[in-house]
Amino acid sequence: MVFGIIKERKTPPDRRVVFTPEELVRLKNEHPEARIKVESSDIRVFKDEEYSKLGLEVTNDLSDCDVIFGVKEIPVDALIPNKKYFFFSHTIKMQPHNQKLLRAILDKNITLYDHETIVDANNKRLIGFGRYAGIVGAYNGLRGFGIKYELFNIPKAETLHSKEDLVARLKRQIFPPIKVVLTGHGKVGMGAKEILDAIKFKQVSVDDFLTKNFTQPVYTQIDVLDYNKRIDGEKRDNQDFYKNPKDYTSDFERFTKVADIFMAGHFHGNNAPDILTREMLKATDCRIKLVADISCDVDGPIACTIKASTIAEPFFGYLPSEHKEVPYTHPGSIMVMSVDNLPCELPKDASEGFGEMFMKHVIPSFFNNDKDGILERAKMTEDGKLTPRFAYLQDYADGK
């Protein structure tokens, strides 16, 4: 079996890679029957020489590879027919901008495994960059707060080398006794929590967060029933919320009255109620000054996320009274950070973590007849058709 690592071709450039040089050496050692080829790249965070000096083949031709690994969407004209591909296709939610990509994958008889569809038997995602999105998103949010209030101006995450560098920069700053509310207990939320803990923001209970004043920066990490409530007022458990989201409405306004920063690291399911509404942001007692929407669902559950911002321009102002973008220096604005490719700012750390997860959860399936069904569940297309699990995408693939 021949594995290939592509050169990332999406614009703006993405410096991440599925496998670091060290992980590929590990793959060779554990599975000597595998052959590995690395497509030459001038943008990858790991140089070609870092692969070749470890005995890995660097080439411009992956045409003889059986399985090809990438990170982001691959341009249609770069897809090699009749191959197996792994990458983030961003098609499973029927994203309009990638409809032609899915059509091309089918037309070229490509077997696609989307990184997002790699799940265990309980449908829990096994790999992803979520932790690093949380780490960088929290850093960006705190950096933005410093800029907005002219407290400090620390470097962009993309100019630093590692998570440790981000923490070191933040630790040097003096923060006022601000309150941060963090949603999400998955990889994204826990990544943001790593940063807050590392710089010694104190974690407090929901009740204390809502009712007490503090002399130091604090945060609370909230779950779905902390910021949603049943419309009929009954008390239920999380499973009821997941099964019956339409029976709930947002209860987040109680946090807007006391929080200075909202870090959004949640997963927002279909039919779940909006979390932070325009009405909440327009309220005279809304205290939120900055929203770091790490999850970044544009025109989704966070009203001020009216666009995705960029690594080059991570911040913009949102004017609640007019529901529009303004300069973040506008006195009536809330600063928003909604970069949708945050892990790109920490490409080395993100690539190392991703490769470790991929080696643990996916690579063994190629050599054990997929005994745990990892590959079978993740397979979106085969023989020019959608697999049964993803048949719901047929109209989308047909351009309807």
N, C-alpha and C positions, 0 to 999 in steps of 0.2 A: 504494500500500500504506500502510495506517495502522497505526502501532505505538502501543501503549499501555503505560504504566508504572503498575502498580496501587499502591494504598495497602495496606501490609501489615496484615493483620487477625488474625494469630495471637496468642494469649496464652501466655506473656508477650510484650509488644511487641518487635518486631524493627526496629531503626532503619536497617538496611542497605537498599540499593537496587541494582538491576542496573546502572543508568546514572547517573552524576553529571551535573549540568548541562553541564559542559564536554564530556563524551563524547557527549551528545545533540546538542550544537552540531556536533561533529565528524561525527556520523552525517548530520546535515542537509547539511553542506557536501560530504561525499563522495557522498551519494545524495540530491540535491535533489528527486527524484521521490517520496521518502518523506515522509509526514506523521506528526507525533509529538504524542501527547497524554499529559499527566502527571496522574494522579488526585491531587487535593488530599489532603495528609496532614499531620496535626499531630504525628506521631511520627518522621517520617523525619529522618535526620541532616542532610539538605539541606532547607532551608525552601522552601515554595512560591515565595517571592519570588526565591530564587536561580535558579529555573527561569524564572519569568516575565520577570525583568529581562534575560535573554538571548534573549528573543523566543520562548520555548517556551510552548505552550498548556497552562495548568493548568485542570482541569475536574473535575466530579463525575460525568461520564458518559463511559464508555468503550464504549458499546454499538455505535458504528460502527467500532471498531477491528478489524482483521483478525488481528493478532498481539498478544498481551498478555504482558508480562514481569513476573514477581514473584520473590521470593526463597524464602519458606517456603510451606508448605501453605496453600491458599486454602479458607476455609470453604465447605461445599457450597452454602449458600444464596447465596453471593456469586459463584458460577461463572456466567458468561454462556453460554448454549447456542450451539453451532455456531461456536465460536471456536478459534483456535490459541493454546495456552498454553505458556509456559516457566516452570517453578518446580521446587523440590525437593519432589517428592510423597512421598518416603520410602515407596515401595510396592514397589520392585524386589526387596527381600528379603522381601516378603510380611509387612510389619509389621502386626500385628493392628489397631492403632489407626487405620490409614488404609485399611482394606478398604472402608469405606463411601465414602471419597473416590474411590477408583478406580471403584467401581460407579457413582457419580454422574457421573464423567467420561464413562463409556461411555453412560450413559442420556441425557446431555445432548449427545451427538454432538460431544464436544470432542476435538480433536486435541492430544494431550499430548506435549511434548518435555521430559523430565526433565533438569535440568542434569547429573545424574550420568551420564546416558546419552550425553552429547556426547563422542564419542571419535573418534580418527583411524582410519585403515585397519588399524592394528595393535592396536586396542582400547585405546589409551592415552587416559586422560581429558585433555581439553583445557582445561577451566575448573573452577574451584572456589575455595573459601575456605580450603583446607588450610594454605597458608603462614601465614595469620593465626591459625588455630587453634594452630599450632605456636608462633608468637611469643607469643600471650597465654598459652598453656598453660605455657610455660617461665617466663614472668614470674610466673604464679600459683603455680607450684611453688616458686620461690625465695622468693616473698612468704610462702607457707605455712611454709617452713622457718624464716624469721625470726620468725614469730608463735609457732610451736611451741616454739622454744628461747629466746623472749624476747630475741632479738638486735636486732630492729628491727620496725617496723610501718609499711610503706609503703602508699600509697593503692591502692585497687582499680583495675585497668586501665580499667574503664568510666568512671572519673572523670578520666582523662587523655586527651590529645588525639591522640597519635600514637605510633608505635613509638619515635621518638626520645625521647619523654617517658618511656616505660617504661625505656629504656636509661639515661637520665639518673638516674632514681630508684634503679635497681639499682647504678649505679656509685658512688653515695655511700655504700653500705653496706660494711661489713667482714665478709667471710665467713671462717669457719675453713677449714682445708685439707680440705674435703669432696670426696667422689668422686661424680660423677654418671654413670650409665649411660643412654644414649639409644638407643632402637631406632627404626629407620626411616630410609630415604634418599629417601623421596618428598617431596612438598611439605610435609607436616606435620613430618616429622623435620628437614628442612632449615630450616623456619621456626624450630624450637626451637634449632637450631644457630646461627642468626643471632644470637639473644639471648646464648647462651653465649660466642660469639666476641666480640660487641660489648662484653661486660663483662670480657673478658680471662681467662675460665676457660681453662686450658691443655688443648688436645686431646692425648691420649696414645694409644699403641697398646694393643690389647687385652692383650697380654702384660705391658706395663708397668703397666697398670691393675690387673691381677690379682696382680701380684707385688711391686710397689714401693710405698713410702710417699712422700708428697709434702709439701712445706711450703706449698703453695698449692692453691687449688681446681682440680680437673682434671675432665675428662670424656672418655669414649670413646663413639664412635658405632658401633654394632654392626649387622652384617648377619645375615640369616637363618641362615647356617651358623655364626655365632658363638654363637647361643643355641639352636640345634637340632642334633641329631646323629642319624645313622642308627642304628636299633636294632641292626643287625648289625655296627656298628662300621666299615663301609667308608667311605672318603672319596669323596664325589661333588661335583658342582657345584650351583650354585643352581637350574639348570633341573631337576635331578633332584628337588630338594625341592619345586618347584612342581608337578611332574608326579606325584610319589609322596609326598604329605605324610603318608600313613598309615604310611610306613616310617620315620618320624622320631619322636623324643621330645625333650622340652625339655632343653637343656643350660644353662639360665639360672642354675641354683643356684650355679655358681661365681662369678657376679656378685653374688648376694645376700650372699655371705660378705664382700664387700669394699666394696660400694657403699652410700652413705648415702641417695642419691636415685635413684629410677628414673623417667625420663621416657619414657612409652610413646607413640611417634609412628609405629608400624608399621601396615601393612595386614595384617590376619589373614584368610587365605583359608579357604574351607570345607575341613574335614577336617584342617587344620593342628593340631599338638598345642598344648595349653595352654602358656602361656609361664611365668607365675609362679603356682605352685600353692599351695594352703593348706599343704601339707606343708612346702614351702620356707619359707613365712612363719612357721610354727610352730617351725622348727628353732632350737635354742638359739644357733647361730652365725649366724643371720640378722642382718645389720647394717642392713638398710633401715629408714629412719625415715620416709620420705615417698614416696608414689607419686603422680606426676602423670600420670594416665591421659588423655592428650590424645585418643587414639583413642576412648575411652569405649565399650567394648562391655560392656554390663551383663550380669553372669553369663556372661562370656566368658572369654578366655584369661588375664585378670588376676584372680586369685581375690578380691582385696580390693575390686574394683569391683562391689559388690553393689547399687549404685544410681547414678543420675546425680545429681550435685550441681547446684546452681544458682548463677547469678551472685550472687544475694542471699546465699546460704549455700554458698560454694564448697568448704568443708572439712568432713570428718567423720572420726571415728576408726574404725578397724577392729581388732577384737580377734581375732587368729588362733586362739587357743585355743577360742573359741566361735563363730567365723565369724559375727560379728554386729557391728552398728554400736554404737559407744559414743562419748561425747564425746572429741574429739581431745586433750583434756587428760588423759585416762586414762593412767596411767603405763605400762600394757602395750600401748597402742594404736599402730598405724601410721597416720599422717595420710594421708588420701586426698583428692585433687582430681580430680573426674571430671565437670566441667562439660561438657555435651554441645552447647553453642552458643557456644563461646569467641569466634568472630569477631564476635559481637554486641557484645563489649566494646571493639572497635576499629572502629566502624562506618564512619568516614570512610575510613581507610586500606583497609579490606576492600572497600568499595564502589568505590573508585578502582581497585584492582587487578583486581577482578572485571570491571568495565566495560572495562578495557583488553583483557583476555583475550577477552571476548565480541565486542568490535569486531574483533579480529584473526581469531578462529577461526570465528565464527558468522555475523555480519551479512553478510559477502560472499556467503554461500551463498544469500541471498534474491535476489541480483541477478546471479548467474552460473549460474543453473539448477542450483544445488547440484552443481557439477561434481566436487567431492571426496566427495560422499556424506555430508556431515556431518549434514544434516537427516534424510536417509533412515535412517541408522543410529540416530539419537536418537529417532525417532518411535515412541512406545509405543502410541498408539491412533489410529484413523482410521475414520470412517464407523460409529461405534458398536461397533467391534471392536478387539481387541488385534492389533497387527501380528505377523507370523510370528516376529520376533526375540523378542517378549515373550509369545508364546502360552503359555509355562509358567505365567503368572499367571492362567490362565482359572479354575481351581478357586477360587483366592483371590478373584478378582473376583466369582465366583458365591456367595461366602460359605461354601464347603465346607471 
